Amino acid sequence: MMENERSADWAAYYQQLRDRPPRRTLLAALDRFDPLPSDPLALDLGCGDGRDVVELLRRGWRVIAVDAEPEALRQLAARKLPSADRITPVLARLEEVPLPLGVQLVNSSFAMPLCEPDAFRGLCARIREHLPASGRFSGQWYGKRDSWFGRPGMTFLDRNEARALLDGLELEMFEEEESDGVTPRGNAKHWHIYHIVARKPGP
Ligand SMILES: C[S@@+](CC[C@H](N)C(=O)[O-])C[C@H]1O[C@@H](n2cnc3c(N)ncnc32)[C@H](O)[C@@H]1O
């Protein structure tokens, strides 16, 4: 697919999901930060037009919002959120972006599987290493019975592989979902998803 066709595709996706609430993995992770760390900082990898960023800001977090699509960050800016000064937008591939010191939450909703397997595994290792004690990861990965299994440039994991990539973290949520449905673009799809919230052990 040409670069501009792909951007147009994502633009339609953002438009369609515009008013959806934040992902429940994000909500579950945020609820567990009690008390809230001082000056809390989150990294949202593949933030899209900011479905999760809105909630992070609402709860007092600063957010480094990363997406490879200029249109995502344009639509995030167009929301004109009241606390937009707490967003640092970064146009980058999520598997290449540095994980800055001080990030207590790495959130990646429905975005990490859109990386090549080697890059995916490298990113997992970096998240495990860089999270501070009591820091968390939240997001979705795809299983091998997903209809998109085999698409180039994407990563699919069986349950054991997914668990192994989270080794050393405490699993606060690890839910495997299999369901038949439709994609936001209206195509029939079998979903095989792991919904994850994981915490680095610490005080
Ligand atoms: C399915 S959307 C999810 C958006 C948002 N996180 C949500 O939950 O609604 C995936 C997003 O990840 C971005 N994306 C896909 N692959 C990426 C990559 N390798 N690096 C950075 N962003 C990527 C896409 O541009 C898109 O905005």
The ligand as an ORCA input file, in Angstrom:
! r2SCAN-3c Opt
* xyz 0 1
  C      -5.333      0.371     15.938
  S      -4.705      1.989     16.166
  C      -4.878      2.197     17.939
  C      -4.879      3.639     18.350
  C      -5.117      3.867     19.845
  N      -4.007      3.370     20.636
  C      -6.412      3.221     20.282
  O      -6.400      2.347     21.142
  O      -7.451      3.589     19.730
  C      -2.966      1.726     15.975
  C      -2.139      3.006     15.969
  O      -0.765      2.639     16.023
  C      -0.055      3.372     15.057
  N       1.078      2.539     14.640
  C       1.033      1.362     13.988
  N       2.259      0.858     13.873
  C       3.096      1.734     14.458
  C       4.497      1.773     14.663
  N       5.270      0.797     14.245
  N       5.011      2.827     15.321
  C       4.223      3.835     15.760
  N       2.878      3.850     15.585
  C       2.338      2.819     14.949
  C      -1.026      3.660     13.936
  O      -0.632      4.811     13.226
  C      -2.323      3.858     14.735
  O      -2.504      5.203     15.108
*
